[in-house]
C-alpha cells in the first residue's frame, strides 16, 4: 500500500461486520463494501474517512479497521 495522505480523497474497498439483534436464520456471510471520502486520520490499526471537512473539524466520518480493508485507491 502506498503512503496515505491526510486530506486526500480515497476509494476504499472493505469487508463489513454484520450484527443481528433479532431472531434469524444463521448466516455468516460477509458483505463487500465501498466507501469514498477524505482521509482525516491514520493509525497503525485503522483509518478514518469523512464526507465533509473544514480547516479544524470533519463530519459524517467512519473508522475502518485496517484488517477489514481490501484495497485503497487514491482518487484525483
C-alpha positions as CSV (number, residue, x, y, z in Angstrom):
1,X,0.0,0.0,0.0
2,X,1.4,3.4,-0.9
3,X,1.8,6.1,1.7
4,X,-1.6,7.5,2.6
5,X,-2.0,11.3,2.7
6,X,-4.3,13.2,5.1
7,X,-6.8,15.4,3.2
8,X,-6.7,13.3,0.1
9,X,-9.9,11.5,-1.3
10,X,-9.7,7.7,-1.4
11,X,-11.9,4.9,-2.6
12,X,-11.8,2.1,0.0
13,X,-13.0,-1.5,-0.7
14,X,-13.6,-3.2,2.7
15,X,-15.4,-6.1,4.4
16,X,-18.2,-5.2,6.7
17,X,-19.1,-6.8,10.0
18,X,-22.7,-7.9,10.5
19,X,-24.7,-7.9,13.8
20,X,-28.1,-9.5,14.3
21,X,-30.3,-8.3,17.1
22,X,-33.4,-10.3,16.2
23,X,-34.4,-13.9,15.5
24,X,-32.9,-15.0,12.2
25,X,-31.7,-18.0,10.3
26,X,-27.9,-18.2,10.9
27,X,-25.9,-16.7,8.0
28,X,-22.2,-16.0,8.4
29,X,-22.0,-14.2,5.0
30,X,-19.5,-11.3,4.7
31,X,-20.5,-8.1,2.9
32,X,-18.2,-6.3,0.5
33,X,-18.5,-2.5,0.8
34,X,-17.1,0.5,-1.0
35,X,-16.6,3.9,0.6
36,X,-15.2,7.2,-0.8
37,X,-14.1,10.1,1.4
38,X,-11.4,12.4,2.7
39,X,-8.7,10.6,4.7
40,X,-8.8,12.5,8.1
41,X,-6.8,10.2,10.4
42,X,-4.5,7.2,10.2
43,X,-3.3,4.9,13.0
44,X,-1.5,1.6,12.8
45,X,-4.8,-0.2,13.3
46,X,-7.3,2.0,11.4
47,X,-8.1,4.8,9.0
48,X,-10.8,7.4,9.3
49,X,-12.7,8.7,6.2
50,X,-15.0,11.7,6.3
51,X,-17.5,13.1,3.7
52,X,-17.1,16.7,4.8
53,X,-14.1,18.5,6.1
54,X,-13.2,22.0,7.3
55,X,-9.9,23.6,8.5
56,X,-10.4,22.1,12.0
57,X,-13.2,19.5,12.0
58,X,-14.8,16.8,10.0
59,X,-18.4,15.4,9.7
60,X,-20.0,12.1,8.7
61,X,-17.0,10.0,9.2
62,X,-16.3,6.3,9.6
63,X,-13.4,4.5,11.1
64,X,-12.3,1.3,9.2
65,X,-10.0,-1.2,10.9
66,X,-7.1,-2.0,8.6
67,X,-7.8,-5.7,8.9
68,X,-11.2,-5.2,7.1
69,X,-9.7,-3.1,4.2
70,X,-9.2,-5.0,1.0
71,X,-7.8,-2.1,-1.1
72,X,-7.3,1.7,-1.0
73,X,-7.1,3.8,-4.2
74,X,-6.3,7.5,-4.3
75,X,-8.8,9.5,-6.4
76,X,-7.9,12.6,-8.4
